[in-house]
Amino acid sequence: MVGELGRVTGTVGPGLVGEVMVKVRGGAEAFLAYAVEPGGRLERGTVVVIVEYQPPRTVYVAPAYG
C-alpha cells in the first residue's frame, strides 16, 4: 500500500478527515486520509502518494507531484 498513488475525493486538511480513492485488486477503494504534513491541505482531484498505511482503511498522504 505504501508508495501507491491515489486521488483525493474528499478534501484532506486540518480538522478534516479526507477521502482518497486507490486502485486495489483491479478496482478502486476509498480510504480515510490525513495529510502527512502538519497543517497540509489537499483539494479534491489532487494525485497523492501513500506515505503510511494504518489498517484497516486509513492512509497518510502527500502530493505526488510538485
Protein Blocks (a to p, Z undefined) as FASTA:
>chain_A
ZZpacddfbdcdehiacdddddeehiacddddddfbghiacdehiacddfbdcdfkbccd
ddfeZZ
